[in-house]
């Protein structure tokens, strides 16, 4: 592990055990701090640097790299040259400064989606966390200019949605207040960068989510098919503590465990022996037995979605084995999909079985390394490879750089799940503590500001480093409608963007499409063997020896 529980240099600490990303394995909405991502949601780019400047010196302790992980990749730096400067800039040192690194990019096939920086959210679906903090996630993501993904089952779990059983999916959903709220919230502040994406699983397909979105929103939304995710090998889950709600979900067609219809289960619930129910989704493609059948079914789904009018279609796949990975890349490329998100094990979740998260699937770095290999095979045959997004345990700016470099030139952005949810928690807690009368509505968890926050400031203008950046975008009058969680997300994104710019400037790459696999190297031989990224003492070794003979 690169990360210990506390970092004296930054003044951060983790409440729980560390994941590879540097987040706690269990991230709580009521946490009072203060991991690096938590604190970055307030102080922003200040956290790129050691604390207590003027009274300290600081030195790295990251000298030992054991095992294969993203933390065993290091970023290359160069002492000369520059690549990818924006038009109008020259190679003069006054132009070659890190604020001039261009983080804007795009993804897509025929219809391009512009983004202001190369990150997107993970799928925020039917979990109550996603519902409660949606305004923060959606408004924050929209203001930043990145894609935000509405995950699976949002329509199905909404008691207020109206689903009419019929012979066809068209017209089956007559209303879906929660889905509409989520889409409308994002679109309200959208400035032409980023996108709102709507993900579908088996139940969503049956219910007619795509048809409903196409009819109401057209190409304002991207539609996403889901094969899986890196945290689990079964469909999505939520937990409910109401027998009535469990019965509602059962009637909606979901798998509910334990089965709330059984008299013995109802009796156990009444007595308190059973206190909650888990709602599960179904496995996809269970009626398909060969690769050819999967391909035919997938192509048929893409054709159908296009017939509904969707111009942008994406695919999300999980940490399955190499065969499924190759299928995802090949089929998505052949179908001219706009993006393929590849989520490795190590990714986060709202409620996946714990030992499943620990034990199943291919860890991110292995899966992403093979994704590059398979994409290169297609490209060598002259085929156009689908744009890719890597997901599965990313939280910091250096990990963004490493993922983009590992998958270059095919990887266009990095999908971040739990990391971009933390600002929503932080901001909502702060706003609730400062406005006690709104605390419940804001889903705040604090009665007052903890010391970890009050030592930064006691008003929003003092606490959030990017407060006035957001105010400049939306106007002083509109600030009253911007949740603090959105400001916190904007602040975290600013820190990630600045850190990424600095790393790219050091690698002399001033635009994202200039990032190459040679901009990273492996810190141990095992990582070099598994990723195809040469060991740090091997890269440029031959050219170095030639210099000695000059």
C-alpha positions as CSV (number, residue, x, y, z in Angstrom):
1,X,0.0,0.0,0.0
2,X,1.2,3.5,-0.8
3,X,-1.0,5.0,1.9
4,X,-0.8,4.8,5.6
5,X,-3.8,5.8,7.8
6,X,-2.4,9.2,8.5
7,X,-0.3,11.6,6.4
8,X,1.6,14.0,8.5
9,X,2.8,16.0,5.5
10,X,-0.8,16.9,4.4
11,X,-2.3,16.8,7.8
12,X,-4.8,14.1,6.8
13,X,-5.9,10.9,8.4
14,X,-8.3,8.1,7.5
15,X,-11.0,7.0,9.9
16,X,-11.0,3.4,8.7
17,X,-8.8,0.9,6.8
18,X,-7.3,2.2,3.6
19,X,-8.2,1.0,0.1
20,X,-5.7,1.2,-2.7
21,X,-7.3,4.5,-3.8
22,X,-6.5,6.1,-0.4
23,X,-10.1,6.2,0.6
24,X,-11.4,4.3,3.6
25,X,-12.8,0.9,2.6
26,X,-16.0,2.1,4.4
27,X,-16.8,5.7,3.6
28,X,-19.5,7.3,5.9
29,X,-21.8,10.1,5.0
30,X,-21.5,11.5,8.5
31,X,-17.7,11.4,8.7
32,X,-16.0,14.4,10.3
33,X,-12.8,13.9,8.4
34,X,-10.3,14.0,7.4
35,X,-8.9,11.9,4.5
36,X,-7.2,13.7,1.6
37,X,-10.4,13.6,-0.6
38,X,-12.5,14.9,2.3
39,X,-10.2,17.8,3.1
40,X,-9.7,18.6,-0.6
41,X,-13.5,19.2,-0.9
42,X,-13.0,22.3,1.2
43,X,-9.4,23.6,0.8
44,X,-9.0,22.4,-2.8
45,X,-5.6,22.8,-4.5
46,X,-3.9,23.9,-1.3
47,X,-3.8,20.2,-0.4
48,X,-1.4,19.5,-3.2
49,X,1.3,20.9,-1.0
50,X,2.8,20.1,2.5
51,X,1.2,21.9,5.4
52,X,2.7,24.6,7.6
53,X,4.9,26.2,4.9
54,X,7.8,28.1,6.4
55,X,8.2,26.0,9.4
56,X,8.7,22.5,7.9
57,X,10.6,20.6,5.3
58,X,9.0,17.5,3.8
59,X,10.3,14.4,2.1
60,X,8.6,11.5,0.3
61,X,8.4,8.1,2.1
62,X,7.2,6.3,-1.0
63,X,10.4,4.4,-1.8
64,X,9.3,0.8,-1.7
65,X,6.9,-0.6,-4.2
66,X,5.7,-4.2,-3.6
67,X,3.2,-6.1,-5.7
68,X,1.3,-5.1,-8.8
69,X,-1.0,-2.1,-8.5
70,X,-1.4,1.4,-9.8
71,X,0.7,2.5,-6.9
72,X,3.6,0.5,-8.4
73,X,3.5,2.7,-11.5
74,X,5.5,6.0,-11.4
75,X,5.2,9.1,-13.6
76,X,8.0,10.0,-15.9
77,X,9.5,13.5,-15.9
78,X,11.7,15.1,-18.6
79,X,14.4,17.8,-18.5
80,X,13.7,19.1,-22.0
81,X,11.1,19.6,-24.7
82,X,7.4,20.3,-24.7
83,X,4.4,18.7,-26.6
84,X,0.8,19.7,-27.2
85,X,0.8,23.4,-26.5
86,X,-2.5,25.2,-27.3
87,X,-2.6,27.3,-30.5
88,X,-1.0,30.7,-29.9
89,X,1.5,29.4,-27.3
90,X,5.2,29.0,-28.0
91,X,7.9,26.9,-26.4
92,X,9.0,30.0,-24.5
93,X,9.2,29.2,-20.7
94,X,6.7,32.0,-20.1
95,X,4.1,29.9,-22.1
96,X,5.2,26.5,-20.8
97,X,3.7,26.8,-17.4
98,X,1.3,24.2,-15.8
99,X,-1.8,26.5,-15.8
100,X,-1.5,26.4,-19.6
101,X,-2.0,22.6,-19.7
102,X,-5.2,22.0,-21.6
103,X,-7.5,19.4,-19.8
104,X,-10.4,19.8,-22.2
105,X,-11.1,16.7,-24.3
106,X,-13.9,14.8,-25.9
107,X,-15.1,11.2,-26.4
108,X,-17.5,9.6,-28.8
109,X,-17.9,8.2,-32.3
110,X,-19.8,10.4,-34.7
111,X,-21.3,12.6,-32.1
112,X,-18.6,14.0,-29.8
113,X,-19.2,14.9,-26.2
114,X,-16.9,17.6,-24.9
115,X,-15.6,17.5,-21.3
116,X,-13.6,20.1,-19.3
117,X,-11.4,17.5,-17.6
118,X,-11.0,13.8,-18.1
119,X,-13.1,12.4,-15.3
120,X,-16.7,11.1,-15.0
121,X,-18.8,9.9,-12.1
122,X,-19.5,6.3,-11.4
123,X,-23.1,5.2,-11.8
124,X,-25.2,6.7,-9.0
125,X,-28.3,4.6,-9.1
126,X,-31.1,3.4,-6.7
127,X,-29.1,3.7,-3.5
128,X,-30.5,6.1,-1.0
129,X,-27.1,7.8,-0.9
130,X,-27.5,8.7,-4.6
131,X,-31.0,9.9,-4.1
132,X,-30.3,12.0,-1.0
133,X,-27.3,13.8,-2.3
134,X,-28.2,13.9,-6.0
135,X,-28.4,17.7,-6.2
136,X,-24.8,18.0,-5.0
137,X,-23.5,15.3,-7.4
138,X,-25.5,16.5,-10.4
139,X,-25.1,20.3,-10.0
140,X,-21.4,20.0,-9.1
141,X,-20.7,17.7,-12.0
142,X,-22.6,19.9,-14.4
143,X,-20.7,23.0,-13.3
144,X,-17.4,21.2,-13.6
145,X,-18.4,20.0,-17.1
146,X,-18.0,16.3,-16.7
147,X,-20.4,13.3,-17.4
148,X,-22.6,12.2,-14.5
149,X,-24.1,8.8,-14.7
150,X,-27.6,7.9,-13.4
151,X,-27.3,4.3,-12.4
152,X,-29.7,1.3,-12.7
153,X,-33.1,0.8,-11.1
154,X,-34.0,4.4,-10.4
155,X,-37.4,4.0,-12.0
156,X,-38.1,0.7,-10.5
157,X,-37.5,1.6,-6.9
158,X,-39.4,4.9,-7.0
159,X,-42.8,4.4,-5.4
160,X,-44.1,7.5,-7.4
161,X,-43.2,6.2,-10.8
162,X,-46.0,4.8,-12.9
163,X,-45.3,1.6,-14.9
164,X,-48.0,0.1,-17.0
165,X,-47.7,-3.5,-17.9
166,X,-48.1,-4.0,-21.6
167,X,-47.0,-6.0,-24.6
168,X,-44.3,-3.5,-25.6
169,X,-41.9,-1.3,-23.7
170,X,-43.0,1.8,-25.5
171,X,-45.3,3.8,-23.3
172,X,-44.9,1.5,-20.4
173,X,-43.5,4.2,-18.1
174,X,-46.0,7.0,-17.9
175,X,-44.1,9.0,-15.3
176,X,-40.9,8.8,-13.3
177,X,-40.5,11.7,-10.9
178,X,-37.1,10.6,-9.5
179,X,-35.5,9.9,-12.9
180,X,-36.9,13.2,-14.3
181,X,-35.6,15.1,-11.2
182,X,-32.1,13.7,-11.7
183,X,-31.9,14.5,-15.4
184,X,-33.5,18.0,-15.0
185,X,-31.1,18.9,-12.2
186,X,-28.0,18.2,-14.3
187,X,-29.3,19.9,-17.4
188,X,-30.3,23.1,-15.6
189,X,-26.7,24.1,-15.2
190,X,-25.1,22.4,-18.2
191,X,-23.0,24.7,-20.4
192,X,-22.3,22.3,-23.2
193,X,-19.6,20.3,-21.5
194,X,-20.2,16.9,-20.0
195,X,-23.4,14.9,-20.3
196,X,-26.1,13.1,-18.3
197,X,-26.0,9.4,-18.8
198,X,-28.8,7.0,-18.0
199,X,-27.8,3.4,-17.3
200,X,-30.0,0.3,-17.9
201,X,-30.0,-3.2,-16.5
202,X,-32.4,-6.1,-17.1
203,X,-35.3,-4.6,-15.1
204,X,-34.8,-1.1,-16.6
205,X,-34.9,-2.6,-20.1
206,X,-38.1,-4.5,-19.3
207,X,-39.7,-1.4,-17.8
208,X,-39.0,0.7,-20.9
209,X,-36.5,3.2,-19.4
210,X,-34.8,3.8,-22.8
211,X,-38.2,4.5,-24.5
212,X,-39.2,6.9,-21.8
213,X,-35.9,8.8,-21.9
214,X,-35.9,8.9,-25.7
215,X,-39.5,10.3,-25.8
216,X,-39.0,12.9,-23.1
217,X,-35.4,14.0,-23.5
218,X,-34.2,12.8,-26.8
219,X,-30.5,13.3,-27.3
220,X,-30.0,15.4,-24.3
221,X,-29.1,12.1,-22.6
222,X,-26.7,9.4,-23.3
223,X,-28.0,5.9,-22.8
224,X,-25.8,3.2,-21.3
225,X,-26.1,-0.5,-21.4
226,X,-24.7,-2.3,-18.4
227,X,-22.9,-5.7,-18.4
228,X,-21.5,-5.4,-14.9
229,X,-19.3,-3.5,-12.5
230,X,-16.0,-4.1,-10.6
231,X,-17.5,-4.4,-7.2
232,X,-19.8,-7.4,-7.7
233,X,-20.6,-10.2,-10.1
234,X,-24.4,-10.0,-9.7
235,X,-26.9,-7.2,-10.2
236,X,-27.3,-4.1,-8.1
237,X,-28.5,-4.2,-4.6
238,X,-30.1,-1.9,-2.0
239,X,-31.2,-2.5,1.5
240,X,-34.6,-1.5,2.9
241,X,-35.9,-1.7,6.4
242,X,-39.6,-1.6,5.7
243,X,-41.7,-4.7,5.1
244,X,-44.2,-2.6,3.1
245,X,-41.4,-1.3,0.8
246,X,-40.0,-4.8,0.4
247,X,-43.4,-6.1,-0.7
248,X,-43.6,-3.1,-3.1
249,X,-40.2,-4.0,-4.7
250,X,-41.2,-7.7,-4.9
251,X,-44.4,-6.7,-6.8
252,X,-42.3,-4.5,-9.0
253,X,-40.5,-7.6,-10.2
254,X,-37.3,-7.5,-8.1
255,X,-35.5,-10.2,-6.2
256,X,-36.0,-9.5,-2.5
257,X,-34.0,-11.4,0.1
258,X,-35.4,-12.8,2.4
259,X,-38.6,-13.2,0.5
260,X,-41.1,-10.8,2.2
261,X,-44.1,-12.8,0.9
262,X,-43.3,-15.8,3.1
263,X,-45.4,-15.7,6.3
264,X,-42.4,-16.9,8.4
265,X,-40.3,-14.0,7.1
266,X,-43.1,-11.5,7.9
267,X,-43.4,-13.0,11.4
268,X,-39.6,-12.7,11.9
269,X,-39.7,-9.1,10.8
270,X,-42.5,-8.3,13.2
271,X,-40.5,-9.9,16.1
272,X,-37.4,-8.0,15.1
273,X,-35.3,-11.1,14.1
274,X,-35.2,-9.8,10.6
275,X,-34.8,-6.0,10.3
276,X,-34.0,-5.4,6.7
277,X,-34.3,-6.8,3.2
278,X,-31.9,-6.8,0.3
279,X,-33.3,-5.9,-3.2
280,X,-31.3,-7.5,-6.0
281,X,-31.4,-7.2,-9.8
282,X,-31.1,-10.0,-12.3
283,X,-28.2,-11.4,-14.2
284,X,-28.1,-10.3,-17.8
285,X,-27.6,-12.6,-20.9
286,X,-28.6,-15.8,-19.1
287,X,-30.3,-17.0,-22.2
288,X,-27.2,-16.7,-24.3
289,X,-24.6,-19.5,-24.4
290,X,-22.1,-18.6,-27.1
291,X,-20.0,-15.6,-28.0
292,X,-21.9,-15.4,-31.3
293,X,-25.2,-15.2,-29.5
294,X,-23.9,-12.5,-27.2
295,X,-22.7,-10.5,-30.2
296,X,-26.0,-10.8,-32.1
297,X,-28.0,-9.8,-29.0
298,X,-25.7,-6.8,-28.3
299,X,-25.8,-5.6,-31.8
300,X,-29.6,-5.9,-31.9
301,X,-29.8,-3.9,-28.7
302,X,-27.7,-1.1,-30.2
303,X,-29.8,-1.1,-33.4
304,X,-32.9,-0.9,-31.3
305,X,-31.6,2.0,-29.2
306,X,-30.6,3.9,-32.4
307,X,-34.1,3.3,-33.8
308,X,-35.4,5.2,-30.7
309,X,-33.3,8.1,-31.8
310,X,-30.3,7.9,-29.5
311,X,-27.1,9.2,-31.1
312,X,-24.9,8.5,-28.1
313,X,-24.8,5.0,-26.7
314,X,-22.2,3.6,-24.2
315,X,-21.4,0.3,-22.5
316,X,-20.3,-0.4,-18.9
317,X,-18.6,-3.7,-18.2
318,X,-17.2,-5.2,-15.0
319,X,-14.1,-7.1,-13.9
320,X,-15.0,-10.4,-15.7
321,X,-12.3,-12.5,-17.4
322,X,-10.4,-11.9,-20.6
323,X,-13.0,-13.3,-22.9
324,X,-15.7,-10.9,-21.7
325,X,-13.2,-8.0,-21.9
326,X,-12.4,-8.8,-25.5
327,X,-16.1,-9.1,-26.3
328,X,-16.8,-5.7,-24.7
329,X,-14.0,-4.0,-26.7
330,X,-14.7,-5.7,-30.0
331,X,-18.5,-5.5,-29.9
332,X,-18.5,-1.9,-28.7
333,X,-16.0,-0.9,-31.4
334,X,-18.0,-2.7,-34.1
335,X,-21.3,-1.2,-32.9
336,X,-19.6,2.3,-33.0
337,X,-20.4,2.9,-29.3
338,X,-19.4,6.2,-27.9
339,X,-17.6,5.0,-24.8
340,X,-16.8,1.8,-23.0
341,X,-16.3,2.0,-19.3
342,X,-14.1,-0.9,-17.9
343,X,-14.5,-1.3,-14.2
344,X,-11.9,-3.4,-12.4
345,X,-12.1,-5.1,-9.0
346,X,-11.2,-2.7,-6.3
347,X,-14.1,-0.4,-7.3
348,X,-16.6,0.9,-4.8
349,X,-20.3,0.3,-4.3
350,X,-23.3,1.2,-2.3
351,X,-24.1,-2.3,-1.0
352,X,-22.3,-5.2,-2.6
353,X,-21.6,-8.4,-0.5
354,X,-18.4,-7.7,1.2
355,X,-16.5,-11.0,0.6
356,X,-17.7,-10.8,-3.0
357,X,-16.0,-7.4,-3.3
358,X,-12.9,-8.8,-1.8
359,X,-12.6,-12.0,-3.7
360,X,-14.1,-11.9,-7.2
361,X,-13.0,-10.5,-10.5
362,X,-9.9,-9.0,-12.1
363,X,-8.1,-6.2,-10.2
364,X,-8.1,-2.9,-12.1
365,X,-4.5,-2.7,-13.2
366,X,-4.5,-6.2,-14.7
367,X,-7.9,-5.6,-16.5
368,X,-6.8,-2.2,-17.8
369,X,-3.5,-3.6,-19.0
370,X,-5.2,-6.3,-21.1
371,X,-7.7,-3.7,-22.3
372,X,-4.8,-1.8,-23.9
373,X,-3.4,-5.0,-25.4
374,X,-6.7,-6.0,-26.9
375,X,-7.4,-2.5,-28.2
376,X,-4.0,-2.4,-29.8
377,X,-4.7,-5.7,-31.6
378,X,-7.8,-4.2,-33.1
379,X,-6.1,-1.0,-34.1
380,X,-3.3,-3.0,-35.8
381,X,-5.9,-4.5,-38.1
382,X,-7.1,-1.0,-39.1
383,X,-10.2,-1.1,-36.9
384,X,-11.4,2.0,-35.1
385,X,-11.3,1.3,-31.4
386,X,-14.1,2.5,-29.1
387,X,-13.1,5.3,-26.7
388,X,-12.5,3.9,-23.2
389,X,-12.9,5.0,-19.6
390,X,-11.0,3.2,-16.8
391,X,-12.7,2.7,-13.5
392,X,-12.0,0.9,-10.2
393,X,-10.3,2.5,-7.3
394,X,-9.3,6.0,-8.4
395,X,-9.4,9.1,-6.2
396,X,-6.2,11.2,-6.8
397,X,-4.7,13.2,-9.6
398,X,-1.7,10.9,-10.1
399,X,-4.0,7.9,-10.5
400,X,-5.9,9.8,-13.3
401,X,-2.6,10.4,-15.1
402,X,-1.5,6.8,-14.7
403,X,-4.8,5.4,-16.0
404,X,-4.8,7.7,-19.0
405,X,-1.2,6.7,-19.8
406,X,-1.7,3.0,-19.2
407,X,-4.5,2.9,-21.7
408,X,-3.2,5.6,-24.1
409,X,-4.3,6.5,-26.8
410,X,-7.6,4.7,-26.3
411,X,-8.5,5.9,-22.7
412,X,-10.1,9.3,-22.8
413,X,-11.2,9.6,-19.2
414,X,-11.3,8.1,-15.8
415,X,-14.4,7.0,-13.9
416,X,-14.4,7.9,-10.2
417,X,-17.1,6.6,-8.0
418,X,-16.8,7.0,-4.2
419,X,-14.2,9.8,-4.5
420,X,-16.6,12.3,-6.1
421,X,-19.4,11.4,-3.7
422,X,-17.4,12.5,-0.6
423,X,-17.8,16.2,-1.4
424,X,-21.6,15.7,-1.5
425,X,-21.4,14.4,2.0
426,X,-19.1,17.1,3.3
427,X,-21.0,20.0,1.7
428,X,-24.4,18.7,2.9
429,X,-23.1,18.2,6.5
430,X,-21.7,21.8,6.5
431,X,-24.8,23.3,5.1
432,X,-27.0,21.5,7.5
433,X,-24.9,22.5,10.5
434,X,-24.9,26.2,9.4
435,X,-28.7,26.0,8.7
436,X,-30.2,23.8,11.5
437,X,-33.7,24.5,10.3
438,X,-32.9,22.8,7.0
439,X,-30.7,20.0,8.3
440,X,-33.1,17.2,7.7
441,X,-34.1,18.4,4.2
442,X,-30.4,18.7,3.4
443,X,-29.6,15.3,4.8
444,X,-27.0,16.8,7.1
445,X,-25.5,14.6,9.8
446,X,-23.9,17.2,12.0
447,X,-25.5,19.4,14.7
448,X,-22.5,21.8,14.6
449,X,-19.3,22.2,12.6
450,X,-16.6,19.8,13.9
451,X,-13.1,21.2,14.7
452,X,-11.8,19.7,11.4
453,X,-14.0,22.2,9.6
454,X,-14.2,25.2,11.9
455,X,-10.4,25.5,12.0
456,X,-10.8,26.3,8.2
457,X,-13.7,28.6,8.6
458,X,-17.3,29.1,9.9
459,X,-19.0,30.4,6.8
460,X,-19.3,28.9,3.3
461,X,-17.3,31.7,1.9
462,X,-14.4,30.9,4.3
463,X,-14.6,27.1,4.1
464,X,-14.7,26.4,0.4
465,X,-11.7,27.6,-1.6
466,X,-13.8,27.6,-4.9
467,X,-16.9,29.4,-3.5
468,X,-16.3,32.5,-5.5
469,X,-15.3,30.5,-8.6
470,X,-18.8,28.9,-8.5
471,X,-20.4,32.3,-7.8
472,X,-18.7,33.8,-10.9
473,X,-20.1,31.0,-13.0
474,X,-23.7,31.1,-11.8
475,X,-24.0,34.7,-10.5
476,X,-24.4,36.0,-6.9
477,X,-28.2,35.7,-7.1
478,X,-28.2,32.1,-8.1
479,X,-25.8,31.0,-5.4
480,X,-28.7,30.5,-3.0
481,X,-29.8,27.6,-5.2
482,X,-26.4,25.9,-5.3
483,X,-26.0,23.2,-2.6
484,X,-22.8,23.3,-0.6
485,X,-22.1,19.8,-1.8
486,X,-21.9,21.0,-5.4
487,X,-19.5,23.7,-4.3
488,X,-17.4,21.0,-2.5
489,X,-17.4,18.8,-5.6
490,X,-16.3,21.8,-7.7
491,X,-13.5,22.4,-5.2
492,X,-12.3,18.8,-5.3
493,X,-12.4,18.9,-9.1
494,X,-10.3,22.0,-9.1
495,X,-7.6,20.3,-6.9
496,X,-7.6,17.2,-9.1
497,X,-7.4,19.4,-12.2
498,X,-4.5,21.5,-10.9
499,X,-2.6,18.4,-9.7
500,X,-3.1,16.7,-13.1
501,X,-1.9,19.9,-14.9
502,X,1.3,19.9,-12.7
503,X,2.0,16.2,-13.5
504,X,1.4,16.7,-17.2
505,X,3.7,19.8,-17.3
506,X,6.4,17.8,-15.6
507,X,6.0,15.1,-18.3
508,X,6.1,18.0,-20.9
509,X,2.6,17.0,-22.1
510,X,0.4,20.1,-22.4
511,X,-2.7,18.4,-23.8
512,X,-4.4,15.1,-22.9
513,X,-4.0,13.5,-26.3
514,X,-0.2,13.8,-25.9
515,X,-0.1,11.5,-22.8
516,X,1.6,8.2,-23.8
517,X,2.5,4.9,-22.1
518,X,6.2,6.1,-22.1
519,X,5.1,8.7,-19.6
520,X,4.9,6.1,-16.9
521,X,7.3,3.3,-15.7
522,X,7.0,0.3,-13.4
523,X,8.6,0.4,-10.0
524,X,9.2,-3.3,-9.9
525,X,9.8,-6.1,-12.4
526,X,6.5,-7.9,-11.6
527,X,4.5,-4.8,-12.5
528,X,6.6,-4.4,-15.7
529,X,5.8,-8.0,-16.7
530,X,2.1,-7.7,-16.1
531,X,1.4,-4.3,-17.5
532,X,3.9,-4.1,-20.4
533,X,5.2,-0.8,-18.9
534,X,9.0,-1.1,-18.7
535,X,10.9,-1.0,-15.5
536,X,12.1,2.5,-14.5
537,X,15.7,1.5,-15.0
538,X,15.0,0.1,-18.5
539,X,13.1,3.0,-20.1
540,X,15.5,5.0,-22.3
541,X,18.4,3.0,-21.1
542,X,19.8,2.4,-24.6
543,X,19.5,6.1,-25.6
544,X,21.1,7.0,-22.3
545,X,24.1,4.8,-23.1
546,X,24.5,6.4,-26.5
547,X,24.8,9.8,-24.8
548,X,27.8,8.5,-23.0
549,X,29.6,7.9,-26.2
550,X,29.1,11.4,-27.6
